[in-house]
């Protein structure tokens, strides 16, 4: 493979990260060789290989170690060879990830530029929905764990962990020169590093004047994740259905979260949909009169996609179990700032 001047690599684990990577590749990194790496098996259906110069699934070492002794370590080394082959030779390397603390991604900071012969390397942070609105300072234990991860270099020299301090995603690290954020979402990142992304998807065409009004209910695991009691879930489900009826909407789609096997917010007369694309892309293709749910990041994206006349509403918040008062306050401020109605 001939040497490229600049190669951009995107490590993604969710449809939102994928759409952000795609928009960066189309606009802010146009002209570079674009390499996509996804490390959640369920992401395969969201990936369009035609949009990338090279792409591949990368097994996560902890969950898919190679057979035999030191399987995690050997998987990490195999992952570096895998991505290095996708990248080829280059002069300038740009690594994108939602977090750089985790060792499965961090080791690439040292190993990949050397494998690719790159003279210059930058790391940039992808948005990760609601997780990106707050900072997560590294604890003393995590800083100590970083030092312990450096010991792997004794048996595998390419596995040299790059230590840093401050926020665990790497926003304060010297190797990070840019942090991408979604339009309208608050954040606590250094202002000199922040770049606001363009809308991740184009807005859908308006519905025909004679078309029935249609709504989307966005599901998510609530009782299973301890976010809401069963009784409050039942009440919230009824309140959503009653509100949609009051809006004159009876044609209702239900999109389950991948971990929402019980379809917790689904009413009996909802239509269960399984789009062959990311939910955000489905919304961009589908004119809805309302998009509702509880506290899904998809509501924030919906508010960015649809015109102001489309109602985007979050239900059941008085009954949601937040981790702390600070989390509840910050999340409410985010939803309100983005224009999502909160019941």
Secondary structure, 3 states (H helix, E strand, C coil): CCCEEEEEEEEECCHHHHHHHHHHHHHHCCCCEEEEEECCHHHHHHCCHHHCCEEEECCCCCCCCCCCCCHHHHHHHHHHHHHHHHHCCEEEEEEEECCCCCHHHHHHHHHHHHHHCCCEEEEEECCCHHHHHCCCECCHHHHHHHHHHHHHHHCCCCCCCCCCCCECCCCCCCCEEEEEECCCCCCCCCHHHEEECCCCCCCCCCCCCCCCCEEEEECCCCCCCCCCCHHHHHHHHHHHHHHHHHCCCCEEEEECCCCCCCCCCCCCCCEECCCCCCHHHHHHHCCCCEEEECCCHHHHHHHHHCCCCCEEEECCHHHCCCCCHHHHHHHHHHHHHCCCEEC
